[in-house]
Amino acid sequence: MTREVIPSGAALGADIQGIDISKPLNDDDRKFVTHAWNDHLVLRFRKQYLEDEDLIRLADEFGGAQVAGSRQYYINAGYDTKSGRVSRLPGITIVSNLDKDGKPEKENSGTGSSELFWHTDNSYVDNPPKGSILYGIQVPINGGGDTSFVNQYAAYEELSDAMKKRLLAMHIRHDNSRNTAGGTRPTAKRPTKREEVDGPTHPIVRKHPDTGRNALYLGRRYAPPSSYIVELPQDDSEALLDELWAHATQDKFVWTQVWQPKDVIMWDNRCTMHTRNKIDHTQPREMHRSLIKGEPIIPATAP
């Protein structure tokens, strides 16, 4: 099949046809995918038959594999590879609503069948991954679990010049104690005041190292005192975050992936956020994810 990029027609997202990612990519195919990724932010490859080793190889081909920050929490809490929460390979994250016996459930020690907050993967580590690769092994039939993505280049570019200038000097503290459904991670403790929030500070606007474009970088949003703007008092921080989150997640910036078995989605964490709607907890949903190693965040420059 001839290689082809088919844009979604939305603010981001495209299908890639004619490339079998179950095999190592040659230099030309890698450049083709990288160019499409920079243009469309989220890429979909359908009908791919992958093993966990293939997902890690793909991450390596685009910059290296990165171990998820959540993995150590589960290990510290005593979870092993038989628990359904910890993968046999450190570079693989299991995202599923299955229990240790492989049966779907509403809640588990991960995100279960819950709806997720808008977020960027692993924003709570010093060098967040630049990208994520998610493989659909089992997916519900008309049972939710759709993944939506939002374009943070576009969100930044539609801000007023005054707001862009204001945000250049601001940073968010990213709380590492909770998962993307809002649950507390195993062995973690929720903060009760700003001084207890554990996690890095990142600029609210970051420059993409490959495209040179500025993008909003909000990470994830939890109730106070988590996820605060370090330069502002609490009430002012909450007011500005309310404004930014409402702006950044508008429908006009969104594209939604409705999963089919053997879909692979590859997205750029430096200029997107994503979420997931609620899953029919009677149906299995099993995904495996690899992360592409991130570089130090580059603060934005003036427009």
ChimeraX attribute file (.defattr): number of C-alpha atoms within 10 A of each C-alpha:
attribute: neighborCount
match mode: 1-to-1
recipient: residues
	/A:1	7
	/A:2	6
	/A:3	12
	/A:4	15
	/A:5	17
	/A:6	15
	/A:7	17
	/A:8	16
	/A:9	9
	/A:10	16
	/A:11	19
	/A:12	23
	/A:13	29
	/A:14	23
	/A:15	17
	/A:16	20
	/A:17	15
	/A:18	12
	/A:19	19
	/A:20	17
	/A:21	19
	/A:22	15
	/A:23	12
	/A:24	13
	/A:25	16
	/A:26	10
	/A:27	9
	/A:28	9
	/A:29	16
	/A:30	17
	/A:31	13
	/A:32	16
	/A:33	19
	/A:34	16
	/A:35	12
	/A:36	21
	/A:37	19
	/A:38	16
	/A:39	15
	/A:40	22
	/A:41	26
	/A:42	29
	/A:43	26
	/A:44	21
	/A:45	19
	/A:46	20
	/A:47	13
	/A:48	16
	/A:49	17
	/A:50	18
	/A:51	12
	/A:52	18
	/A:53	14
	/A:54	16
	/A:55	26
	/A:56	22
	/A:57	20
	/A:58	24
	/A:59	23
	/A:60	16
	/A:61	16
	/A:62	16
	/A:63	16
	/A:64	18
	/A:65	24
	/A:66	23
	/A:67	18
	/A:68	21
	/A:69	15
	/A:70	20
	/A:71	18
	/A:72	16
	/A:73	15
	/A:74	18
	/A:75	15
	/A:76	12
	/A:77	12
	/A:78	11
	/A:79	17
	/A:80	14
	/A:81	12
	/A:82	11
	/A:83	16
	/A:84	21
	/A:85	23
	/A:86	20
	/A:87	17
	/A:88	14
	/A:89	12
	/A:90	15
	/A:91	22
	/A:92	24
	/A:93	23
	/A:94	19
	/A:95	20
	/A:96	25
	/A:97	29
	/A:98	26
	/A:99	18
	/A:100	12
	/A:101	9
	/A:102	13
	/A:103	13
	/A:104	21
	/A:105	19
	/A:106	17
	/A:107	14
	/A:108	17
	/A:109	17
	/A:110	23
	/A:111	19
	/A:112	22
	/A:113	27
	/A:114	21
	/A:115	18
	/A:116	19
	/A:117	18
	/A:118	23
	/A:119	23
	/A:120	26
	/A:121	24
	/A:122	23
	/A:123	25
	/A:124	24
	/A:125	19
	/A:126	16
	/A:127	16
	/A:128	25
	/A:129	27
	/A:130	25
	/A:131	26
	/A:132	22
	/A:133	22
	/A:134	22
	/A:135	26
	/A:136	24
	/A:137	19
	/A:138	18
	/A:139	23
	/A:140	20
	/A:141	15
	/A:142	12
	/A:143	16
	/A:144	20
	/A:145	24
	/A:146	19
	/A:147	16
	/A:148	16
	/A:149	26
	/A:150	29
	/A:151	28
	/A:152	27
	/A:153	24
	/A:154	19
	/A:155	22
	/A:156	22
	/A:157	15
	/A:158	13
	/A:159	15
	/A:160	10
	/A:161	12
	/A:162	8
	/A:163	12
	/A:164	20
	/A:165	14
	/A:166	10
	/A:167	15
	/A:168	17
	/A:169	14
	/A:170	17
	/A:171	22
	/A:172	25
	/A:173	24
	/A:174	26
	/A:175	27
	/A:176	24
	/A:177	22
	/A:178	19
	/A:179	21
	/A:180	23
	/A:181	19
	/A:182	17
	/A:183	13
	/A:184	16
	/A:185	20
	/A:186	20
	/A:187	13
	/A:188	14
	/A:189	14
	/A:190	17
	/A:191	16
	/A:192	11
	/A:193	10
	/A:194	16
	/A:195	9
	/A:196	13
	/A:197	20
	/A:198	19
	/A:199	18
	/A:200	16
	/A:201	20
	/A:202	26
	/A:203	21
	/A:204	21
	/A:205	27
	/A:206	23
	/A:207	21
	/A:208	20
	/A:209	13
	/A:210	8
	/A:211	9
	/A:212	12
	/A:213	16
	/A:214	26
	/A:215	23
	/A:216	28
	/A:217	26
	/A:218	27
	/A:219	25
	/A:220	25
	/A:221	19
	/A:222	16
	/A:223	9
	/A:224	15
	/A:225	18
	/A:226	26
	/A:227	26
	/A:228	27
	/A:229	22
	/A:230	15
	/A:231	12
	/A:232	14
	/A:233	10
	/A:234	14
	/A:235	11
	/A:236	13
	/A:237	17
	/A:238	18
	/A:239	10
	/A:240	14
	/A:241	18
	/A:242	12
	/A:243	10
	/A:244	18
	/A:245	16
	/A:246	10
	/A:247	15
	/A:248	26
	/A:249	18
	/A:250	12
	/A:251	12
	/A:252	13
	/A:253	19
	/A:254	20
	/A:255	21
	/A:256	17
	/A:257	16
	/A:258	15
	/A:259	22
	/A:260	16
	/A:261	19
	/A:262	19
	/A:263	22
	/A:264	26
	/A:265	22
	/A:266	23
	/A:267	26
	/A:268	23
	/A:269	26
	/A:270	27
	/A:271	28
	/A:272	30
	/A:273	26
	/A:274	23
	/A:275	20
	/A:276	22
	/A:277	16
	/A:278	16
	/A:279	23
	/A:280	20
	/A:281	21
	/A:282	15
	/A:283	21
	/A:284	23
	/A:285	27
	/A:286	19
	/A:287	20
	/A:288	20
	/A:289	22
	/A:290	31
	/A:291	31
	/A:292	29
	/A:293	20
	/A:294	18
	/A:295	13
	/A:296	11
	/A:297	18
	/A:298	15
	/A:299	19
	/A:300	21
	/A:301	15
	/A:302	10
	/A:303	10
